[in-house]
Amino acid sequence: MAGTTGDKALVGKISHYFTSIGVAVIDLDAPLNVGDLIKIEGATTDLLQTVESMQIEHKQVMAGRKGDSVGMKVKDRVRDGDNVYKIVK
């Protein structure tokens, strides 16, 4: 876990990536909040970023709960099935 100083906890998986707008859909298995530091990992994905905003059904939200599908802008390409981890400090 290069560049992080804490443990990571699985919060969900990428279910879709919209290439043209750089938005990922994350199916949450645990709560996620705006401001959380996340790491997205997959076979060819390794991305670390802060959650700057999230949407559920095109509405801005500050938090997502287990069972929610949230949309979020990501800095780089991610792939369906990639794991999303919250970095726990």
N, C-alpha and C positions, 0 to 999 in steps of 0.2 A: 504494500500500500504506500507507494512513494508519494511524498508530498502531503501526507496526512499525519495527524498526531493522535488520533483516537481509533477506537474500534469501529467496525461497520456492522449495521443491522439491516437485513433484507427488508425492504418496504414494498416491493412490487416488481412487475415486469413490464417491459415495453410491449404493447399490443399493436401499435401502428406508428409509422413515421411518415409525416407529410413532407416530402423532399422539397417541394416548391416554396414552402413557408417556414421550414426548419422547426416544425412542431412535433413533439412526441406525445403519444397517448400512453399513460401509465395506469395499469390496473393495480390498485393498491391492496396490499395484504396487511398494511399497518398504517397508522396515521402519518401524514406528511404536512409540513407547514411552510408557508413563505418564510424565507430566511434560513431554512435548513441547508446544510452542506450535503450534497449527494454525490455519489460515484456511480456511473453507469458502466457496467462491465459485460463483455460478451467475447465471442471468439476473435473478433477484430475490433472491438470497441473498448476504449479505456478513457473515460471522460469524467472530470471532476468539475463541479460547478455549484453555485448557490442557487436555490430556487428563488427567482425574482418575482414570478407571478404564476398563477395557476387559474385554469378555468374548468368549470363543470357545465356542460350543455351551453357553452358560449357565455357564461356568466362568471365574472371575476370572483374568486374565493380566496380566503386567507389560509384555509386548511382543507385537507381531504382526509376522509376516514376510510377504514377498512371496507372494501367492497366498492368504493368509488372508482370511476375512471376519470382521470384528470388530464387535461391538455396543458402542455408547458413548452415554451420555447427553449431549445437546446443549442449550445454553441457549435456542435459538430454533428455529423451524421451518426444516428444510432440505428439499430436493427431490431425487428420484431423478435421477441424472446430474450433480449438483453436483460440482465438483472439490474435493478435499481436499489442501491444501498444508501442509508442515511449514515453519515459519519457522526459517531457519538463521542463527544469530547470527555 
